[in-house]
Amino acid sequence: MDLGLSVEAERYRDGLRDWLSGNLPPQWRDIPVGTGDDQTYVAMRRQWGRRLFEAGWLAPHWPKEYGGLGLGADAQLAFVEMLVEAGAPEPMNNNGMGIFAPALMRFGTDEQCARYLKPMLSHDDIWCQGFSEPQAGSDLAGLSTRAIARGDRLLVSGQKVWTSFALFAERCYVLVKIAGSPGTTLVVVHMDRAGVTVRPLRNITGTSEFCEVFFDEVVVDAADVVGGIGDGWKVATYALARERSSALAQRSLQLTRELTRMMGALGGLGRLEGAEHALVDAFVRTRVVDSTVRRVFALSADKTEPGFLAPIAKILWSESHQKQLAMLLEAAGPEVAGAGADWSEWTRSLLFARAETIYGGTSEIQRNLIAKALGLPSDRR
């Protein structure tokens, strides 16, 4: 298993680094979580995604016919590395490009791929994910959103929650149960259709990226069923596996960059002395997370399923990030209260990080996946 980059990926990385040095606006560097109002933040990330697309840097691992460069998974890792190195924001459409697109390429029809992938890549269409429900979060088998067949269409009714950026999305991939059919089915919902209602949910940081979405007999064309009736769980689990490998690369690299910034912040308060052991522990954790995520990407590049390495990486990253931020604020001490805007950003990051062991699959669910892969007994309920 090769943990390095191919020659093609290295060439791509070097070109992207040069482009970023001259095209990333200074005001877009190192923007903390929850900065500004939601609409401005989303508009900035959408514009940034379009710039990357128009310059030909976005989704290097996608096939050329869908707008990518036809390179390997290691080129996508290089893309993430360069964005983090430059302090650049994430493009807006990770729910689409990083999660749903791989599943659509695997299970969707040629017509679906032609219709949805390029507008997704160009950021003309922002996508959101309609999986979690009020009574079915990590346990998606208990979802209650229903669809009724009416000729060559479905009428979808139900509620989804914790749907990131649904207020700004044009499309949503939704798990439903179809009356009279076993299993679950994944469908594409057009967010401007009659019967779709989106309500933002303000979180502890003061932002409202999470939403609840209500469907009241929303019309879905039969052509927007992905993977076939009853195959939704297969499509969803494939998509979620890609979510963990794609998003975790960005998060793990940001962990290292953030630790460097933390040391500067503590130094500015004269608080480095006494925090040495905690900083060393945090540094070791960043190396472990980085190594694990790179192994996941190397397996993906070899067309091998990462198996339980992906949930291990998710647990390592989310729990390490929470500990890292808590360590920073504890080491900073009471001076944080009057230390200015920079420290309010660190506090906001700590608050937002509380969700990281929940979203994308809770730590409990991740441990169940690892236990299942190791042949251990299932959890008792």
PyMOL commands that set and color helices and strands:
alter all, ss='L'
color gray80, all
select helices_A, chain A and resi 7-23+26-28+38-54+64-66+73-86+94-107+110-121+140-142+166-168+222-224+232-268+276-301+309-338+341-353+363-373
alter helices_A, ss='H'
color red, helices_A
select strands_A, chain A and resi 127-130+146-150+153-160+171-178+185-190+196-201+210-221+225-226
alter strands_A, ss='S'
color yellow, strands_A
deselect
rebuild
show_as cartoon
